[in-house]
Amino acid sequence: MLVRRLFLSWFFLASCTLIAAAAAPDDDDLRNLPVVEHVTIPQPDLSVIEFDSPSPHCSVAPLPEIVDAEAVRFENEEGPDTGGLLPAMAQALEKFRRLVTSAGGTFDLKSAYRPLAYQEHLQQVWFKWMRELRFNHQPGCQAVRAQVEDEFNRHKLMPTQMPVTDSDHTRGMAFDAAVMMPRVVVRSKKRRVGVSSVSLDRLALMAGLRRPDIRRDPVHFKLVLTSTVRAPLSE
């Protein structure tokens, strides 16, 4: 048994030696092997890569674009348009202006005739600012908010008065004006009675005008179809 084990061990060692010798490459094979240099894989420059980020979002739509040609002209022109007023309205406006200035007051015409499409634009500006953007602080809404606020102020709109679609302005029968009247001292023969002012509405009536809603729209004057009246300048 010992001889047999020695024989098997010698046979195993001899077989391994022969296999190793057959598998070993010669010197020529080693010299012909390709030489692989160290390769550096280029890395992307992260500083120039633009990563997608969520864009600010505004829940309020921008103002509709003005497409009507006459409305575009009104939007781009400076100053009120009196050419579209009815002849009677134009005459009443000028008479009212003369009465105010002759009484020592000031008259600043803000708006006169407006076409229907332009009136609708003013209504849209008022609604966007007062109902949707005035107290809107969404980061994505600040650009449109600034634009609408600028439109609101440029058109001298009033927070308390939304422009209506069916307006006397579109019919050439109304104008808006800031009128300031002086305060005058009323005296009796013996003593000072008090301080009063020339009645603005009395002067308007003398010119054939009236203010339909003094409380909510004090600058709005409308043509009345009654004959003008004569009245003193003070009361």
Buried (B, 14 or more C-beta within 10 A) or exposed (E): EEEEEEEEEEEEEEEEEEEEEEEEEEEEEEEEEEEEEEEEEEEEEEEEEEEEEEEEEBEBEEBEEBEBEBBBEBBEEEEBBBEBBBEBBBBBBEBBBEBBEEBEBEBEBBBBBBBBBBBBBBBBBBBBBBEBBEEBEBEBBBEBBEBBBEBBEEBEBBEEBBBEEEBBBBBBBBBBBEBEBEEBEEEEEEEEEEEEBBBBEBBBBBBBBBBEEEEEBBBBBBBBEEEEEEEEBEE
